[in-house]
Amino acid sequence: MSSNKRKILVTSALPYANGPIHLGHLLEYIQTDIWVRFQKMRGHETYYVCADDAHGTPIMLKAQQLGIAPEAMIEQVRQEHMADFADFNIEFDNYHSTHSDENRAFAEEIYRRLDANGHIKRRTISQLFDPEKEMFLPDRFVKGTCPKCKSEDQNGDNCDNCGATYSPTDLINPISVVSGATPVLKDSEHYFFDLPAFEQMLKDWTRSGSLQEEMANKLAEWFEQGLQQWDISRDAPYFGFEIPDAPGKFFYVWLDAPIGYMGSFKNLCDKQGINFDEFWEKDSEAELYHFIGKDIIYFHSLFWPAMLEGANYRQPTSVYAHGFVTVNGTKMSKSKGTFIKGRTYLDHLNPEYLRYYFAAKLTSRIDDLDLNLEDFAQRVNSDLVGKLVNIASRCASFVTKKFDGILIANPADQALADEVMHAGDSIAAHYENREFGRAMREIMALADKVNEYIAVKEPWQLIKDENKQQEVQEICSLGINLFRILMIYLKPVIPALAEKSAQFLNDELSWEGHKALLSNHKINKFKALLQRVEMDKINAMVEDSKENLAAQAQQPVTGPLADDPIADEISFDDFAKVDLRVAKIVTAEHVEKADKLLRIEVDLGGETRQIFAGIKSAYQPEDLIGKLTVVVANLAPRKMRFGMSEGMIIAAGPGGKDIFILNPDNGAEPGMRVM
């Protein structure tokens, strides 16, 4: 146990209460759970809380579609989420809902404090309004033509084609996603949180060491663009909390969602007699950590700290972001069956496999994590079965059958014992710093050494010699003891396997236990601890994911069209406006500080253009030089942070490594028009 006991409150981002948990979600909750279990093993007063994010227009509309009250729908989803998390051995101290009395009280209190301190502004704005549904339309419920590049069927706030951001009122030919009606502009008074007033405080906080460097750098870009006042109100009809003294006005879901951390913890405090103020008051010495996905950095690292500051609450100690999950190198796909729900996984595979695989690949950075299904099977089988469990299975039968299950602490190899025992501090540091992958590599390197030791000693041969019996007991006792220490190190990651091992070892596997070997200690009969991962079960899981999704559609579609349907019909005149030309790539190079872009120069038959193309994940620059491809030659130049892009290279594929630029057949020359 650590000599300095800490008070720690930990949260994960709140899953939205309108759908099931999938493997992309689970990365975050597994990461957080591992860190929390480690802190608890070290003896710190640690609480892990979460809740369903239960408000917003999508919740309201889905409940209407199902013909049930929103309250009934969100409670049903919450129960499903809690069951999924429990079966993945994710152990919350409290799992609540943002649609709770506690959350309402804190939302109203924080709003009133912000308003009293002059941080709430009111002004009338014009919004798109659905005349059929008689409701204002959030960004995601409007589609239309991008005002920048003229691509059709784009979202209300950003264009998937050119990356432009804009207001829904800027869309050309907007359409309501809810009813299909053409929205109209309508005025409404809205309430705004004055975020720019906290700019200096936020600049100081984001550079205080509370954020990962990548996050701090990204926030610096937003500061350069200038902070804007944040619209925190929505008009009825809306499912959420009504703003005090403002009939028909509701808190925007992102205002009360992070406040849900406070609401869930207050619910736990009231049940267990914990002092809430010790964790949230302005001068609190407790630690507060938020684990989130990289897509919600803006809300957690700008809005949330500013809201807390303005309402006289403490700041988070740290906000830790992680990347997205890809499967087999590409975005999770419904048509390929790699968009896998947590429950579908559980129907086929042991949750400990996924916990270990995620841990083995997790770092403290915000990198995306790829779940390669073949590598997944190989790593679990190699590490957990072939290395870890193999130690116990090779030694246990000798100890139980020949020596009445008694371990003796007379190490046959003191140097090996010391190495494994003394690794605890290094492994603990990796856990503390969220470098789980490093911890797993160090643990498995130790497991290799223990297996090598047993293989060299060959107790199965020595047992045949009556004069070697004590030596066998010493060898196998050391093997079991070192297996026990390795299981202590792995307990935060694979708690169910640790529990089985604890029963076999007749030991609680406390963290402090890694510092000594068990002596004159009786173990129980060994039973198989873990089965190998079989590829047929993985394949069945993938197929099951396809079948479940196909069953939800009236006409099942597989292949690329399932993920990316054909766009709306256009006229020949529309198509004729696009000037496609054959081009030769003459230069290609990486773009500094750009994750996806390559800078490419193309020859259009006497004219050279510079194009920034998002194909870095699929091509090395040197492999592109000299290739013929097809570009949109009459696309308006677009000014980017890295320079001017003067066209677009035509490519196909879902993304990631699966991007394929188009190559004209032999005989085509730079500058030729594509007919």
C-alpha positions as CSV (number, residue, x, y, z in Angstrom):
1,M,0.0,0.0,0.0
2,S,1.2,3.5,-0.9
3,S,2.4,5.4,2.2
4,N,0.6,8.6,1.0
5,K,-3.1,7.8,0.7
6,R,-4.7,9.9,-2.0
7,K,-8.4,10.9,-2.6
8,I,-9.2,10.3,-6.2
9,L,-12.4,10.8,-8.2
10,V,-12.4,9.3,-11.8
11,T,-15.0,9.6,-14.5
12,S,-15.5,8.3,-18.1
13,A,-17.5,10.2,-20.7
14,L,-21.2,9.6,-20.5
15,P,-22.6,7.2,-23.2
16,Y,-25.6,8.6,-25.0
17,A,-28.8,6.9,-24.0
18,N,-30.2,6.1,-27.4
19,G,-28.1,3.0,-28.5
20,P,-26.1,0.0,-27.4
21,I,-22.4,0.0,-26.3
22,H,-20.0,-1.1,-29.0
23,L,-16.3,-1.9,-29.0
24,G,-15.3,1.7,-29.8
25,H,-17.0,2.8,-26.6
26,L,-15.4,0.0,-24.6
27,L,-11.9,1.2,-25.1
28,E,-12.5,4.2,-22.9
29,Y,-14.3,2.3,-20.1
30,I,-11.7,-0.5,-20.0
31,Q,-8.9,2.0,-20.0
32,T,-10.5,3.9,-17.1
33,D,-11.4,0.7,-15.2
34,I,-7.8,-0.6,-15.3
35,W,-6.5,2.7,-14.0
36,V,-9.1,2.8,-11.2
37,R,-8.5,-0.8,-10.2
38,F,-4.8,-0.1,-10.0
39,Q,-5.3,2.9,-7.7
40,K,-7.6,0.9,-5.4
41,M,-5.0,-1.9,-5.3
42,R,-2.5,0.7,-4.1
43,G,-4.8,1.6,-1.2
44,H,-6.0,5.0,-2.4
45,E,-9.5,6.2,-1.7
46,T,-10.7,6.0,-5.2
47,Y,-14.2,6.4,-6.7
48,Y,-15.2,5.7,-10.3
49,V,-18.6,7.2,-11.4
50,C,-20.4,7.5,-14.7
51,A,-23.9,8.0,-16.0
52,D,-26.0,7.8,-19.1
53,D,-26.2,11.1,-21.1
54,A,-30.0,11.1,-21.3
55,H,-31.1,14.5,-22.8
56,G,-31.4,16.1,-26.2
57,T,-33.5,16.1,-29.4
58,P,-32.3,12.6,-30.6
59,I,-33.6,11.1,-27.4
60,M,-37.0,12.9,-27.8
61,L,-37.4,11.8,-31.4
62,K,-36.4,8.2,-30.9
63,A,-38.8,7.9,-28.0
64,Q,-41.6,9.3,-30.2
65,Q,-40.6,6.8,-32.9
66,L,-40.9,3.9,-30.4
67,G,-44.1,5.3,-29.0
68,I,-42.9,5.4,-25.4
69,A,-42.1,8.2,-22.9
70,P,-38.4,9.4,-23.0
71,E,-38.1,8.5,-19.3
72,A,-39.0,4.9,-20.0
73,M,-36.6,4.6,-23.0
74,I,-33.6,6.1,-21.2
75,E,-34.1,3.8,-18.2
76,Q,-34.3,0.8,-20.4
77,V,-31.1,1.8,-22.2
78,R,-29.4,2.5,-18.9
79,Q,-30.1,-1.0,-17.7
80,E,-28.7,-2.4,-20.9
81,H,-25.6,-0.3,-20.6
82,M,-25.1,-1.3,-17.0
83,A,-25.4,-5.0,-17.9
84,D,-22.9,-4.7,-20.8
85,F,-20.4,-2.8,-18.6
86,A,-20.7,-5.4,-15.7
87,D,-20.1,-8.3,-18.1
88,F,-16.9,-6.6,-19.3
89,N,-15.8,-6.4,-15.6
90,I,-16.0,-2.7,-15.6
91,E,-16.7,-1.8,-12.0
92,F,-18.3,1.6,-11.4
93,D,-18.8,2.8,-7.8
94,N,-21.9,4.4,-9.2
95,Y,-23.7,4.5,-12.6
96,H,-26.4,7.1,-12.7
97,S,-28.3,9.2,-15.3
98,T,-28.2,12.9,-16.2
99,H,-32.0,12.8,-16.0
100,S,-31.8,12.8,-12.2
101,D,-32.7,15.1,-9.3
102,E,-29.0,15.6,-8.4
103,N,-28.1,16.6,-11.9
104,R,-31.0,19.0,-12.2
105,A,-30.0,20.7,-8.9
106,F,-26.4,21.1,-9.9
107,A,-27.3,22.3,-13.4
108,E,-29.6,25.0,-12.0
109,E,-27.1,26.0,-9.3
110,I,-24.2,26.4,-11.8
111,Y,-26.4,28.3,-14.2
112,R,-27.6,30.7,-11.4
113,R,-24.0,31.3,-10.3
114,L,-22.8,32.0,-13.8
115,D,-25.8,34.3,-14.4
116,A,-25.2,36.2,-11.1
117,N,-21.5,36.6,-12.0
118,G,-22.4,38.1,-15.4
119,H,-21.4,35.2,-17.5
120,I,-24.8,34.5,-19.1
121,K,-25.7,36.7,-22.1
122,R,-29.1,36.8,-23.9
123,R,-29.7,37.7,-27.5
124,T,-32.1,37.0,-30.3
125,I,-30.9,34.7,-33.1
126,S,-32.4,33.3,-36.3
127,Q,-32.5,29.5,-36.6
128,L,-33.9,27.0,-39.0
129,F,-37.4,25.9,-38.0
130,D,-39.3,22.8,-39.2
131,P,-42.8,24.1,-40.0
132,E,-44.3,20.6,-40.0
133,K,-42.8,19.4,-36.7
134,E,-43.0,22.9,-35.2
135,M,-39.5,22.7,-33.8
136,F,-36.1,24.4,-34.1
137,L,-33.6,22.1,-35.8
138,P,-30.2,21.2,-34.2
139,D,-27.3,21.1,-36.6
140,R,-27.4,17.4,-37.0
141,F,-31.0,17.5,-38.1
142,V,-30.4,19.6,-41.1
143,K,-29.0,18.5,-44.4
144,G,-28.2,20.5,-47.5
145,T,-25.6,21.6,-50.1
146,C,-22.3,22.8,-48.8
147,P,-22.0,26.6,-49.3
148,K,-18.2,26.2,-50.0
149,C,-17.7,23.3,-52.4
150,K,-21.4,22.8,-53.3
151,S,-21.4,19.1,-52.3
152,E,-24.9,17.9,-51.7
153,D,-26.3,16.0,-48.7
154,Q,-24.0,17.6,-46.2
155,N,-24.4,18.0,-42.4
156,G,-25.8,21.2,-40.9
157,D,-22.5,22.3,-39.4
158,N,-19.7,20.8,-41.5
159,C,-19.0,19.3,-44.9
160,D,-17.6,15.8,-45.1
161,N,-16.2,16.5,-48.6
162,C,-14.2,19.7,-48.2
163,G,-14.0,19.9,-44.4
164,A,-15.6,23.4,-44.2
165,T,-17.5,24.5,-41.1
166,Y,-20.5,26.8,-41.2
167,S,-23.8,27.7,-39.7
168,P,-26.9,25.6,-40.7
169,T,-28.4,28.9,-42.0
170,D,-25.5,29.0,-44.6
171,L,-26.6,25.7,-46.2
172,I,-28.0,25.8,-49.8
173,N,-31.4,24.1,-50.1
174,P,-31.6,22.9,-46.5
175,I,-33.9,20.1,-45.6
176,S,-35.2,18.9,-42.3
177,V,-33.9,15.4,-41.5
178,V,-36.9,15.0,-39.1
179,S,-39.7,15.6,-41.6
180,G,-38.2,16.2,-45.0
181,A,-39.8,19.7,-45.0
182,T,-38.0,22.8,-46.1
183,P,-37.1,24.7,-42.9
184,V,-37.7,28.4,-42.5
185,L,-35.8,31.0,-40.5
186,K,-37.4,32.0,-37.2
187,D,-36.2,34.3,-34.4
188,S,-35.8,33.1,-30.8
189,E,-34.1,34.5,-27.7
190,H,-31.1,32.3,-26.7
191,Y,-28.9,32.2,-23.7
192,F,-25.1,32.2,-24.1
193,F,-22.2,31.3,-21.8
194,D,-19.5,34.0,-22.2
195,L,-16.6,31.7,-22.8
196,P,-14.2,34.4,-24.1
197,A,-14.3,36.0,-20.6
198,F,-12.3,32.9,-19.4
199,E,-9.7,32.9,-22.2
200,Q,-6.6,33.8,-20.0
201,M,-7.7,31.3,-17.3
202,L,-8.1,28.6,-19.9
203,K,-4.7,29.4,-21.5
204,D,-3.0,29.0,-18.2
205,W,-4.9,25.9,-17.2
206,T,-4.3,24.1,-20.6
207,R,-0.6,24.7,-20.3
208,S,-0.4,23.7,-16.6
209,G,0.3,20.0,-17.3
210,S,-3.3,19.0,-16.9
211,L,-3.6,17.9,-20.5
212,Q,-1.7,15.8,-22.9
213,E,0.6,17.8,-25.1
214,E,-1.4,16.9,-28.2
215,M,-4.5,18.3,-26.5
216,A,-2.8,21.5,-25.4
217,N,-1.5,22.1,-28.9
218,K,-5.0,21.6,-30.4
219,L,-6.5,24.0,-27.9
220,A,-3.8,26.6,-28.8
221,E,-5.2,26.5,-32.4
222,W,-8.7,27.2,-31.1
223,F,-7.4,30.1,-29.0
224,E,-5.8,31.5,-32.2
225,Q,-9.2,31.3,-34.0
226,G,-10.8,33.1,-31.1
227,L,-13.2,31.8,-28.5
228,Q,-16.9,32.4,-29.1
229,Q,-19.9,32.7,-26.8
230,W,-21.5,29.3,-26.4
231,D,-25.2,28.8,-27.0
232,I,-26.5,26.8,-23.9
233,S,-30.2,27.0,-24.6
234,R,-32.7,25.1,-26.7
235,D,-36.3,25.8,-27.5
236,A,-39.2,23.5,-26.7
237,P,-40.0,20.8,-27.7
238,Y,-36.9,19.4,-26.1
239,F,-36.1,16.6,-23.6
240,G,-34.0,18.0,-20.8
241,F,-34.1,20.4,-17.9
242,E,-36.0,23.7,-18.2
243,I,-33.8,26.8,-17.6
244,P,-34.9,28.5,-14.3
245,D,-37.2,31.5,-14.9
246,A,-37.2,30.9,-18.6
247,P,-40.4,29.0,-19.7
248,G,-40.0,27.0,-22.9
249,K,-36.2,27.2,-22.7
250,F,-34.1,24.2,-21.9
251,F,-30.4,23.6,-21.1
252,Y,-28.5,22.3,-24.1
253,V,-27.5,18.7,-23.5
254,W,-23.8,19.6,-23.4
255,L,-24.3,22.0,-20.5
256,D,-25.8,19.3,-18.1
257,A,-23.8,16.3,-19.5
258,P,-20.5,17.0,-17.7
259,I,-22.4,18.2,-14.7
260,G,-23.7,14.6,-14.6
261,Y,-20.3,13.7,-13.1
262,M,-21.2,15.8,-10.1
263,G,-24.7,14.4,-10.0
264,S,-23.6,10.8,-10.1
265,F,-21.0,11.4,-7.4
266,K,-23.5,13.2,-5.2
267,N,-25.8,10.2,-5.5
268,L,-23.0,8.0,-4.4
269,C,-22.1,10.4,-1.5
270,D,-25.6,10.4,-0.2
271,K,-25.7,6.6,-0.3
272,Q,-22.4,6.0,1.4
273,G,-21.8,9.1,3.6
274,I,-18.9,10.5,1.5
275,N,-18.1,14.2,1.8
276,F,-19.0,15.6,-1.6
277,D,-17.4,19.0,-0.9
278,E,-14.0,17.5,-0.2
279,F,-13.8,16.5,-3.9
280,W,-15.4,19.5,-5.6
281,E,-14.9,22.6,-3.5
282,K,-12.6,25.3,-4.9
283,D,-9.6,24.5,-2.7
284,S,-10.1,20.7,-2.8
285,E,-6.9,18.7,-2.4
286,A,-8.6,15.6,-3.9
287,E,-7.7,14.5,-7.5
288,L,-10.3,14.7,-10.3
289,Y,-9.6,12.9,-13.6
290,H,-11.8,12.7,-16.7
291,F,-11.1,10.0,-19.3
292,I,-12.7,11.0,-22.7
293,G,-12.5,10.4,-26.4
294,K,-10.6,12.8,-28.6
295,D,-13.8,13.9,-30.3
296,I,-15.1,15.7,-27.2
297,I,-11.9,17.5,-26.1
298,Y,-13.4,20.9,-26.8
299,F,-16.2,20.5,-24.4
300,H,-14.1,19.0,-21.6
301,S,-11.1,21.3,-21.9
302,L,-12.7,24.6,-22.6
303,F,-16.4,24.8,-21.7
304,W,-16.3,22.5,-18.7
305,P,-13.3,24.1,-16.9
306,A,-14.7,27.6,-17.6
307,M,-18.1,26.7,-16.3
308,L,-16.5,25.3,-13.1
309,E,-14.4,28.4,-12.7
310,G,-17.3,30.7,-13.2
311,A,-19.4,28.8,-10.7
312,N,-16.6,28.7,-8.1
313,Y,-15.9,25.0,-8.3
314,R,-12.5,23.4,-8.6
315,Q,-10.8,22.5,-11.9
316,P,-10.1,18.9,-13.1
317,T,-6.6,17.6,-12.1
318,S,-6.3,16.2,-15.6
319,V,-8.4,15.4,-18.7
320,Y,-7.0,12.3,-20.5
321,A,-8.1,11.8,-24.1
322,H,-7.7,8.6,-26.2
323,G,-8.1,7.9,-29.9
324,F,-10.7,5.9,-31.8
325,V,-10.9,2.2,-32.4
326,T,-10.4,0.8,-35.9
327,V,-10.8,-2.9,-36.8
328,N,-8.4,-4.5,-39.1
329,G,-6.9,-1.2,-40.0
330,T,-10.1,0.6,-41.1
331,K,-13.1,2.4,-39.6
332,M,-15.6,0.0,-38.0
333,S,-17.9,-1.1,-40.7
334,K,-21.5,-2.4,-40.5
335,S,-21.3,-4.2,-43.9
336,K,-18.1,-6.0,-42.9
337,G,-19.4,-7.0,-39.5
338,T,-16.6,-5.1,-37.7
339,F,-19.0,-2.6,-36.1
340,I,-19.3,-5.0,-33.2
341,K,-21.7,-4.4,-30.3
342,G,-20.5,-5.2,-26.8
343,R,-23.2,-7.8,-26.3
344,T,-22.4,-9.5,-29.6
345,Y,-18.8,-9.8,-28.5
346,L,-19.9,-11.3,-25.2
347,D,-22.0,-13.9,-27.0
348,H,-18.8,-15.3,-28.5
349,L,-15.7,-14.3,-26.6
350,N,-14.3,-13.9,-23.1
351,P,-14.2,-10.2,-22.1
352,E,-10.8,-10.7,-20.5
353,Y,-9.4,-11.2,-24.0
354,L,-10.4,-7.7,-25.1
355,R,-9.4,-6.1,-21.8
356,Y,-5.9,-7.5,-22.2
357,Y,-5.6,-6.7,-25.9
358,F,-6.6,-3.1,-25.4
359,A,-4.2,-2.8,-22.4
360,A,-1.4,-4.2,-24.5
361,K,-1.8,-1.5,-27.1
362,L,-2.8,1.5,-24.9
363,T,-0.4,4.4,-24.4
364,S,-0.7,7.8,-22.8
365,R,-1.0,9.4,-26.2
366,I,-4.2,10.1,-28.3
367,D,-3.3,7.6,-31.0
368,D,-6.0,5.5,-32.6
369,L,-6.0,1.8,-31.6
370,D,-6.4,-0.9,-34.2
371,L,-8.2,-4.1,-33.2
372,N,-6.6,-6.5,-35.7
373,L,-8.6,-9.6,-35.2
374,E,-5.9,-12.1,-36.2
375,D,-3.3,-10.3,-34.1
376,F,-5.9,-10.2,-31.3
377,A,-6.2,-14.0,-31.3
378,Q,-2.4,-14.6,-31.6
379,R,-1.5,-12.1,-28.8
380,V,-4.0,-13.4,-26.3
381,N,-3.1,-17.0,-27.0
382,S,0.7,-16.3,-26.9
383,D,0.7,-14.0,-23.9
384,L,-2.1,-15.1,-21.6
385,V,-2.3,-18.8,-22.4
386,G,1.1,-19.6,-23.8
387,K,3.2,-17.6,-21.3
388,L,1.2,-16.6,-18.2
389,V,-1.2,-19.5,-17.5
390,N,1.5,-21.9,-18.9
391,I,3.7,-21.2,-15.8
392,A,1.0,-22.4,-13.4
393,S,-0.1,-25.4,-15.4
394,R,3.5,-26.7,-15.8
395,C,4.2,-26.5,-12.0
396,A,0.9,-27.0,-10.2
397,S,0.4,-30.7,-10.6
398,F,3.8,-31.5,-9.1
399,V,3.2,-29.4,-6.1
400,T,-0.3,-30.7,-5.4
401,K,0.3,-34.4,-6.2
402,K,3.8,-34.8,-4.8
403,F,4.1,-32.2,-2.0
404,D,0.6,-31.9,-0.7
405,G,0.1,-28.5,-2.3
406,I,2.8,-26.9,-0.1
407,L,4.9,-24.1,-1.5
408,I,8.4,-23.5,0.1
409,A,10.3,-20.2,-0.1
410,N,13.7,-21.5,-0.8
411,P,14.2,-20.0,-4.2
412,A,16.1,-22.2,-6.6
413,D,17.0,-19.0,-8.5
414,Q,17.1,-16.0,-6.1
415,A,18.2,-13.6,-8.9
416,L,15.1,-14.5,-11.0
417,A,12.9,-14.1,-7.9
418,D,14.4,-10.7,-7.1
419,E,14.0,-9.5,-10.7
420,V,10.3,-10.3,-10.8
421,M,9.6,-9.0,-7.3
422,H,11.5,-5.7,-7.8
423,A,9.7,-5.0,-11.1
424,G,6.7,-3.8,-9.2
425,D,7.8,-0.2,-8.9
426,S,8.5,0.1,-12.6
427,I,5.2,-1.6,-13.6
428,A,3.3,0.7,-11.1
429,A,4.8,3.7,-12.7
430,H,3.6,2.5,-16.1
431,Y,0.1,2.1,-14.8
432,E,0.1,5.5,-13.1
433,N,1.2,7.2,-16.3
434,R,-1.4,5.2,-18.4
435,E,1.3,3.5,-20.3
436,F,-0.5,0.2,-20.1
437,G,1.3,-1.2,-23.2
438,R,4.7,-0.8,-21.6
439,A,3.4,-2.5,-18.4
440,M,2.1,-5.5,-20.4
441,R,5.4,-5.8,-22.3
442,E,7.4,-5.7,-19.1
443,I,5.2,-8.3,-17.5
444,M,5.3,-10.6,-20.5
445,A,9.1,-10.3,-20.7
446,L,9.2,-11.5,-17.1
447,A,6.9,-14.4,-17.9
448,D,9.2,-15.4,-20.7
449,K,12.1,-15.6,-18.3
450,V,10.1,-17.7,-15.8
451,N,9.1,-20.1,-18.6
452,E,12.6,-20.3,-19.8
453,Y,13.8,-21.1,-16.3
454,I,11.2,-23.9,-15.9
455,A,12.1,-25.3,-19.4
456,V,15.8,-25.4,-18.5
457,K,15.2,-27.0,-15.1
458,E,12.8,-29.6,-16.6
459,P,11.0,-30.6,-13.3
460,W,9.1,-33.3,-15.3
461,Q,12.4,-35.1,-15.7
462,L,13.8,-34.4,-12.3
463,I,10.7,-35.8,-10.6
464,K,11.7,-39.3,-11.8
465,D,14.8,-39.2,-9.6
466,E,14.0,-39.8,-5.9
467,N,17.0,-37.8,-4.9
468,K,15.8,-34.7,-6.7
469,Q,12.4,-34.4,-5.0
470,Q,13.2,-31.3,-2.9
471,E,14.8,-29.6,-5.9
472,V,11.6,-30.2,-7.8
473,Q,9.6,-28.7,-5.0
474,E,11.8,-25.6,-4.9
475,I,11.6,-25.2,-8.7
476,C,7.9,-25.5,-8.9
477,S,7.3,-23.5,-5.7
478,L,9.3,-20.7,-7.3
479,G,7.3,-21.0,-10.6
480,I,4.0,-20.8,-8.7
481,N,5.2,-17.9,-6.6
482,L,6.3,-16.0,-9.7
483,F,3.1,-16.8,-11.5
484,R,1.3,-15.3,-8.4
485,I,3.4,-12.1,-8.6
486,L,2.7,-11.7,-12.3
487,M,-1.0,-12.1,-11.6
488,I,-0.8,-9.4,-9.0
489,Y,0.7,-7.1,-11.7
490,L,-2.1,-8.1,-14.1
491,K,-5.0,-8.0,-11.7
492,P,-6.2,-4.5,-12.8
493,V,-6.4,-5.7,-16.4
494,I,-7.8,-9.2,-16.1
495,P,-9.7,-9.2,-12.8
496,A,-11.8,-12.4,-13.5
497,L,-8.7,-14.4,-14.3
498,A,-7.0,-12.9,-11.2
499,E,-10.0,-14.1,-9.1
500,K,-9.7,-17.6,-10.4
501,S,-6.0,-17.5,-9.8
502,A,-6.5,-16.2,-6.3
503,Q,-8.8,-19.2,-5.5
504,F,-6.1,-21.6,-6.9
505,L,-3.3,-19.8,-5.0
506,N,-5.3,-19.4,-1.8
507,D,-4.2,-15.8,-1.7
508,E,-5.9,-12.4,-2.2
509,L,-3.4,-11.0,-4.6
510,S,-2.9,-7.7,-2.9
511,W,-0.4,-5.3,-4.6
512,E,1.9,-5.4,-1.6
513,G,2.1,-9.1,-2.1
514,H,4.6,-8.8,-4.9
515,K,7.4,-8.0,-2.5
516,A,7.6,-11.5,-1.0
517,L,7.3,-15.2,-1.8
518,L,4.8,-17.4,-0.1
519,S,6.4,-19.9,2.3
520,N,4.9,-23.0,3.8
521,H,1.7,-22.1,2.0
522,K,-0.9,-24.5,0.7
523,I,-2.4,-24.0,-2.7
524,N,-5.5,-25.6,-4.1
525,K,-5.9,-28.0,-7.0
526,F,-5.2,-26.4,-10.3
527,K,-8.1,-26.0,-12.7
528,A,-7.9,-24.7,-16.3
529,L,-7.8,-20.9,-16.0
530,L,-8.3,-19.7,-19.6
531,Q,-9.1,-21.2,-23.0
532,R,-7.4,-20.3,-26.2
533,V,-9.0,-17.8,-28.6
534,E,-10.3,-19.7,-31.6
535,M,-10.6,-17.9,-34.9
536,D,-13.9,-19.7,-35.7
537,K,-15.4,-17.9,-32.7
538,I,-14.1,-14.5,-33.9
539,N,-15.4,-15.2,-37.4
540,A,-18.8,-16.2,-35.9
541,M,-18.8,-12.9,-34.0
542,V,-18.2,-11.0,-37.2
543,E,-20.9,-12.9,-39.1
544,D,-23.3,-12.4,-36.2
545,S,-22.7,-8.6,-36.4
546,K,-23.5,-8.7,-40.1
547,E,-26.7,-10.7,-39.5
548,N,-27.9,-8.5,-36.6
549,L,-27.5,-5.3,-38.7
550,A,-29.0,-6.9,-41.8
551,A,-32.0,-8.0,-39.8
552,Q,-32.7,-4.4,-38.9
553,A,-33.0,-3.4,-42.5
554,Q,-35.9,-4.1,-44.8
555,Q,-33.6,-4.9,-47.7
556,P,-30.2,-6.0,-46.4
557,V,-27.4,-4.5,-48.4
558,T,-23.7,-5.6,-48.1
559,G,-20.6,-4.2,-49.6
560,P,-19.5,-0.5,-49.9
561,L,-23.0,0.7,-50.7
562,A,-24.2,-0.3,-47.2
563,D,-21.8,2.1,-45.6
564,D,-21.9,4.8,-48.3
565,P,-25.2,4.8,-50.3
566,I,-25.3,6.4,-53.7
567,A,-26.0,10.1,-53.5
568,D,-29.1,11.9,-54.9
569,E,-29.5,11.9,-58.7
570,I,-28.0,14.8,-60.6
571,S,-28.5,16.1,-64.1
572,F,-26.0,15.7,-67.0
573,D,-25.5,19.4,-66.9
574,D,-24.5,19.2,-63.3
575,F,-22.0,16.5,-64.0
576,A,-20.6,18.4,-67.1
577,K,-19.5,21.2,-64.8
578,V,-16.9,18.9,-63.2
579,D,-13.6,19.0,-65.2
580,L,-11.7,15.7,-64.6
581,R,-8.2,15.6,-66.0
582,V,-5.4,13.0,-66.1
583,A,-2.5,14.2,-64.1
584,K,1.1,13.0,-63.4
585,I,2.3,13.1,-59.8
586,V,5.8,14.8,-60.0
587,T,6.3,15.5,-56.2
588,A,4.9,13.9,-53.0
589,E,6.0,14.6,-49.5
590,H,4.8,14.4,-45.9
591,V,3.2,17.5,-44.3
592,E,4.7,18.4,-41.0
593,K,2.1,18.2,-38.1
594,A,-0.6,16.8,-40.4
595,D,-1.9,13.3,-39.5
596,K,-3.6,12.6,-42.8
597,L,-2.2,14.8,-45.5
598,L,0.4,14.5,-48.2
599,R,1.5,17.5,-50.2
600,I,1.4,16.5,-53.9
601,E,2.4,18.4,-57.1
602,V,0.8,17.2,-60.3
603,D,1.5,18.0,-63.9
604,L,-1.7,18.7,-65.9
605,G,0.2,18.7,-69.2
606,G,2.1,21.9,-69.0
607,E,0.6,23.3,-65.8
608,T,1.7,22.3,-62.3
609,R,-0.8,22.3,-59.4
610,Q,-0.3,21.8,-55.6
611,I,-2.8,19.5,-53.9
612,F,-3.1,18.4,-50.3
613,A,-4.6,14.9,-50.2
614,G,-5.7,12.9,-47.2
615,I,-4.1,9.7,-48.3
616,K,-1.1,9.5,-45.9
617,S,-2.5,6.4,-44.2
618,A,-2.5,4.4,-47.5
619,Y,0.6,5.7,-49.4
620,Q,4.2,6.5,-48.9
621,P,5.2,9.6,-50.8
622,E,8.0,7.9,-52.8
623,D,5.5,5.3,-54.1
624,L,3.4,8.0,-55.8
625,I,5.9,9.9,-57.8
626,G,5.6,9.2,-61.5
627,K,2.0,7.7,-61.3
628,L,-0.8,8.9,-63.4
629,T,-4.0,9.7,-61.6
630,V,-7.3,11.7,-62.0
631,V,-7.9,15.1,-60.5
632,V,-10.8,17.6,-60.3
633,A,-9.1,20.4,-62.2
634,N,-11.8,23.1,-61.9
635,L,-12.4,22.9,-58.1
636,A,-12.0,26.4,-56.5
637,P,-8.6,26.6,-54.7
638,R,-8.9,26.1,-50.9
639,K,-6.7,27.9,-48.4
640,M,-5.5,25.4,-45.8
641,R,-3.3,25.9,-42.8
642,F,-0.4,24.3,-44.7
643,G,-0.9,26.2,-48.0
644,M,-3.2,26.5,-51.0
645,S,-4.8,23.3,-52.3
646,E,-5.5,23.7,-56.1
647,G,-7.6,20.6,-56.9
648,M,-8.7,17.2,-55.7
649,I,-7.2,13.8,-56.4
650,I,-9.9,11.2,-57.1
651,A,-9.7,8.1,-54.8
652,A,-12.0,5.3,-53.6
653,G,-12.3,3.3,-50.4
654,P,-13.6,3.5,-46.9
655,G,-10.5,5.2,-45.4
656,G,-7.5,4.3,-43.3
657,K,-5.2,2.0,-45.2
658,D,-8.0,1.2,-47.7
659,I,-7.7,4.3,-49.9
660,F,-7.0,3.8,-53.6
661,I,-6.3,6.6,-56.0
662,L,-7.6,6.1,-59.5
663,N,-4.9,5.3,-62.2
664,P,-5.8,5.8,-65.9
665,D,-4.9,2.9,-68.3
666,N,-1.8,2.9,-70.5
667,G,-1.9,5.6,-73.2
668,A,-3.5,8.3,-71.1
669,E,-1.4,11.5,-70.9
670,P,-1.3,14.4,-68.5
671,G,-4.0,17.0,-69.3
672,M,-6.4,14.7,-71.1
673,R,-10.0,15.2,-70.1
674,V,-11.8,12.3,-68.4
675,M,-15.0,11.7,-70.4
